[in-house]
Amino acid sequence: MSSQAVHALPIASAFTDDAEAQARFDSMQRYLKWRKRLLPLIAVACLLLLWEGAVRAFGIRPFIAPAPSAVAAVLYAKFGLLMQNLVPTAIEALLGFLLGNAAAILIATAFVYKRTLEEAFFPVAVMINTVPVVAKAPILVLLLGNGMEPKIAIAALICFFPTLVNMTRGLRDVSPQQLELMRILSASPREVFFKLRLLNALPYLFSALKIAASTAVIGAIVGEWIGATSGIGALIIQATYNFDSPLLYATIVVGSVFSATFFGLISWAEHRFLKWNAGRAS
């Protein structure tokens, strides 16, 4: 055997070992990914089975706690009614989400560049946030009427404060070295904002948006409790007064699924647009 062939054997063996190690690593990653997806589903399935068994074993009356099978039957039988009431709630939540977060981003930007404004108005924002949602709702209904406007306003208010706090911190949490480098490069204030401060604030912003995705739906539903003829909140009130527990639970399931879907879309957008920050985002 030639000397070149002798030297080639360890190299070929190293490449083979690397390929096998990479294959094992990829297989482990796939396993962990599916494990992460399946374990919650298995846990939910076990809880539903326990719930079903408890209702049947102890003879719990349907108006107290319906079996999951009864809730599933209502979801199937009244799917059209549930979707019809989901539409206004979804519109209120989405518009409130956009309005509240847009206002929070603009005000956070003003706070960062004008410290006096923050010192004057941040305590006001804190005071407004401390007022319970159920106390804000009647006031907004009196001010804005009984249409969609007060529900949108409630959803916006409930989204506003977390985004304001996170965005302000993200815009301000820039190291002096980074700012000095931008000054050395003769960057304009606009470039400093968009290429440094805003990029630095995006992880903070998406963290707040994920919270707002859930709370916006809660705000819209609470607003509908005060006064509405349609929507998830109105349907919950109607089902409660009629002691229709299967419909009540089915309505809650629809609202929760919509909220979880909204949260998932924001999480997808975070991973899509913050690939450079994947380790920190996870």
C-alpha positions as CSV (number, residue, x, y, z in Angstrom):
1,M,0.0,0.0,0.0
2,S,1.4,3.4,-0.9
3,S,2.1,6.1,1.7
4,Q,-0.6,8.3,0.2
5,A,-3.2,5.6,0.7
6,V,-2.0,5.1,4.3
7,H,-2.5,8.8,5.0
8,A,-5.9,8.8,3.3
9,L,-7.3,6.1,5.6
10,P,-7.4,8.3,8.8
11,I,-8.9,11.2,6.8
12,A,-11.6,9.0,5.3
13,S,-12.3,7.6,8.8
14,A,-12.6,11.1,10.2
15,F,-15.1,12.1,7.5
16,T,-17.1,9.0,8.2
17,D,-17.1,9.7,11.9
18,D,-18.2,13.3,11.3
19,A,-21.0,12.1,9.1
20,E,-22.2,9.6,11.6
21,A,-22.0,12.2,14.4
22,Q,-24.0,14.7,12.3
23,A,-26.6,12.0,11.5
24,R,-27.0,11.2,15.2
25,F,-27.2,14.9,16.1
26,D,-29.9,15.5,13.4
27,S,-31.8,12.4,14.6
28,M,-31.7,13.7,18.2
29,Q,-32.9,17.1,17.1
30,R,-35.9,15.6,15.3
31,Y,-36.7,13.5,18.3
32,L,-36.6,16.5,20.7
33,K,-38.7,18.6,18.3
34,W,-41.4,15.9,18.1
35,R,-41.1,15.2,21.8
36,K,-41.7,18.9,22.5
37,R,-44.8,18.8,20.3
38,L,-46.3,15.6,21.4
39,L,-45.9,15.8,25.2
40,P,-48.4,18.7,25.6
41,L,-50.9,16.9,23.4
42,I,-50.5,13.7,25.4
43,A,-50.9,15.6,28.7
44,V,-54.1,17.3,27.4
45,A,-55.5,14.0,26.2
46,C,-54.8,12.4,29.6
47,L,-56.5,15.3,31.4
48,L,-59.5,15.1,29.2
49,L,-59.8,11.4,29.8
50,L,-59.6,11.9,33.5
51,W,-62.2,14.6,33.3
52,E,-64.5,12.4,31.3
53,G,-64.0,9.5,33.7
54,A,-64.7,11.6,36.8
55,V,-67.9,13.0,35.3
56,R,-69.2,9.5,34.5
57,A,-67.9,7.9,37.7
58,F,-69.3,10.4,40.1
59,G,-72.4,11.3,38.2
60,I,-71.7,15.0,38.0
61,R,-74.7,16.9,36.5
62,P,-74.1,18.5,33.1
63,F,-75.0,22.0,34.3
64,I,-72.2,21.8,37.0
65,A,-69.4,20.3,34.9
66,P,-70.2,18.8,31.5
67,A,-68.1,15.9,30.1
68,P,-65.6,16.7,27.4
69,S,-67.7,14.6,25.0
70,A,-70.7,16.8,25.7
71,V,-68.6,19.9,25.0
72,A,-67.3,18.4,21.8
73,A,-70.9,17.6,20.7
74,V,-71.9,21.3,21.3
75,L,-68.8,22.4,19.3
76,Y,-69.9,20.3,16.4
77,A,-73.6,21.1,16.6
78,K,-73.3,24.9,17.2
79,F,-70.1,25.5,15.3
80,G,-71.8,28.1,13.1
81,L,-73.1,30.0,16.1
82,L,-69.7,30.0,17.8
83,M,-67.9,31.2,14.7
84,Q,-70.5,33.9,14.2
85,N,-69.9,35.2,17.7
86,L,-66.1,34.8,17.3
87,V,-65.9,37.3,14.4
88,P,-66.8,40.5,16.4
89,T,-64.5,39.5,19.2
90,A,-61.7,38.8,16.8
91,I,-62.1,42.2,15.1
92,E,-62.2,44.0,18.5
93,A,-59.1,42.2,19.7
94,L,-57.1,42.7,16.5
95,L,-58.0,46.4,16.3
96,G,-57.3,46.9,20.0
97,F,-54.0,45.1,19.6
98,L,-52.9,47.3,16.7
99,L,-54.1,50.5,18.3
100,G,-52.7,49.9,21.8
101,N,-49.3,48.7,20.6
102,A,-48.9,51.4,18.0
103,A,-49.6,54.1,20.7
104,A,-47.2,52.4,23.1
105,I,-44.4,52.3,20.5
106,L,-44.8,56.0,19.7
107,I,-45.0,57.1,23.3
108,A,-42.0,54.9,24.2
109,T,-40.0,56.6,21.5
110,A,-41.0,60.0,22.8
111,F,-40.0,58.9,26.4
112,V,-36.5,57.8,25.2
113,Y,-35.8,61.1,23.5
114,K,-37.6,63.4,26.0
115,R,-36.9,62.3,29.5
116,T,-39.2,65.1,30.8
117,L,-42.2,63.5,29.1
118,E,-41.4,60.2,30.7
119,E,-41.1,61.7,34.2
120,A,-44.4,63.5,33.7
121,F,-46.6,60.9,32.0
122,F,-45.2,57.5,33.0
123,P,-46.7,57.7,36.5
124,V,-50.0,58.5,34.7
125,A,-49.7,55.4,32.6
126,V,-49.0,53.3,35.8
127,M,-52.1,54.7,37.5
128,I,-54.3,53.9,34.5
129,N,-52.9,50.4,34.4
130,T,-53.7,49.8,38.1
131,V,-57.4,50.4,37.5
132,P,-59.1,47.0,37.0
133,V,-60.4,46.2,33.5
134,V,-63.9,45.6,34.9
135,A,-63.8,49.1,36.3
136,K,-62.6,50.7,33.0
137,A,-65.2,49.0,30.9
138,P,-68.3,50.7,32.2
139,I,-66.6,54.1,31.9
140,L,-65.6,53.5,28.3
141,V,-69.1,52.2,27.5
142,L,-70.6,55.5,28.8
143,L,-68.1,57.5,26.9
144,L,-68.1,55.6,23.6
145,G,-71.5,54.0,23.4
146,N,-72.5,50.3,23.2
147,G,-70.9,49.5,19.9
148,M,-67.5,48.0,19.1
149,E,-65.6,51.2,20.0
150,P,-65.4,50.6,23.8
151,K,-64.4,46.9,23.3
152,I,-61.6,48.0,21.0
153,A,-60.6,50.7,23.5
154,I,-60.5,48.2,26.4
155,A,-58.4,45.8,24.3
156,A,-56.0,48.6,23.4
157,L,-55.6,49.8,27.0
158,I,-54.9,46.3,28.2
159,C,-52.2,45.9,25.5
160,F,-50.7,49.3,26.0
161,F,-48.7,49.2,29.3
162,P,-46.6,46.0,28.8
163,T,-45.6,47.2,25.3
164,L,-44.8,50.7,26.7
165,V,-42.5,49.3,29.4
166,N,-40.7,46.8,27.2
167,M,-40.3,49.2,24.3
168,T,-38.9,51.9,26.4
169,R,-36.4,49.6,28.0
170,G,-35.4,48.1,24.6
171,L,-34.9,51.5,23.0
172,R,-32.8,52.7,25.9
173,D,-30.9,49.5,26.6
174,V,-28.1,50.4,24.2
175,S,-24.5,50.3,25.3
176,P,-22.4,53.5,25.3
177,Q,-19.8,51.8,23.1
178,Q,-22.5,51.2,20.4
179,L,-23.6,54.8,20.5
180,E,-20.0,56.0,20.4
181,L,-19.4,53.8,17.3
182,M,-22.4,55.3,15.6
183,R,-21.1,58.8,16.4
184,I,-17.7,58.0,15.0
185,L,-19.3,56.7,11.8
186,S,-21.2,60.1,11.6
187,A,-24.6,58.4,11.8
188,S,-27.6,60.7,11.8
189,P,-30.2,60.5,14.6
190,R,-32.5,58.7,12.2
191,E,-29.9,56.1,11.5
192,V,-29.1,55.7,15.2
193,F,-32.8,55.1,15.9
194,F,-33.5,52.6,13.0
195,K,-30.2,50.8,12.8
196,L,-29.3,50.6,16.5
197,R,-32.1,51.5,19.0
198,L,-35.0,49.9,17.1
199,L,-33.1,46.7,16.3
200,N,-32.0,46.4,19.9
201,A,-35.7,46.9,21.0
202,L,-37.2,44.2,18.7
203,P,-36.7,41.3,21.2
204,Y,-38.3,43.3,24.0
205,L,-41.1,44.4,21.6
206,F,-41.9,40.8,20.6
207,S,-42.0,39.7,24.2
208,A,-44.6,42.4,24.9
209,L,-46.6,41.5,21.7
210,K,-46.9,37.9,22.8
211,I,-48.4,39.0,26.1
212,A,-50.7,41.5,24.3
213,A,-51.9,38.8,21.9
214,S,-53.6,37.0,24.7
215,T,-54.6,40.0,26.8
216,A,-56.2,41.8,23.8
217,V,-58.7,38.9,23.5
218,I,-59.4,39.1,27.2
219,G,-60.0,42.8,27.0
220,A,-62.5,42.4,24.1
221,I,-64.4,39.6,26.0
222,V,-64.5,41.7,29.2
223,G,-65.8,44.6,27.2
224,E,-68.6,42.4,25.8
225,W,-69.6,41.4,29.3
226,I,-70.6,45.0,30.0
227,G,-72.9,45.4,27.1
228,A,-73.1,43.5,23.8
229,T,-75.5,41.5,21.8
230,S,-72.9,39.3,20.0
231,G,-69.4,38.1,20.6
232,I,-67.7,35.5,22.7
233,G,-68.2,37.5,25.9
234,A,-71.9,38.0,25.2
235,L,-72.3,34.3,24.4
236,I,-70.6,33.4,27.7
237,I,-73.1,35.6,29.6
238,Q,-76.0,34.1,27.8
239,A,-74.9,30.5,28.4
240,T,-74.2,31.3,32.1
241,Y,-77.7,32.7,32.7
242,N,-79.3,29.8,30.9
243,F,-77.2,27.2,32.9
244,D,-76.1,25.9,29.5
245,S,-72.7,24.6,30.7
246,P,-71.7,22.6,27.6
247,L,-72.2,25.8,25.5
248,L,-70.4,27.9,28.1
249,Y,-67.4,25.5,28.0
250,A,-67.5,25.3,24.2
251,T,-67.5,29.1,24.0
252,I,-64.5,29.2,26.3
253,V,-62.7,26.7,24.1
254,V,-63.3,28.8,21.0
255,G,-62.0,31.9,22.7
256,S,-58.9,30.1,24.1
257,V,-58.1,28.5,20.7
258,F,-58.3,31.9,19.0
259,S,-56.1,33.5,21.7
260,A,-53.5,30.6,21.4
261,T,-53.6,31.0,17.6
262,F,-52.9,34.7,17.8
263,F,-50.1,34.0,20.3
264,G,-48.6,31.4,17.9
265,L,-48.7,33.9,15.0
266,I,-46.7,36.4,17.0
267,S,-44.2,33.7,18.0
268,W,-43.8,32.6,14.4
269,A,-43.2,36.2,13.4
270,E,-40.6,36.6,16.2
271,H,-38.7,33.5,15.0
272,R,-39.1,34.6,11.4
273,F,-37.8,38.2,11.8
274,L,-35.4,37.6,14.7
275,K,-33.3,34.8,13.4
276,W,-30.2,36.7,14.4
277,N,-31.5,36.7,17.9
278,A,-32.7,33.0,18.0
279,G,-30.7,32.0,21.1
280,R,-32.0,35.0,23.1
281,A,-35.6,34.7,21.8
282,S,-35.8,31.0,22.7
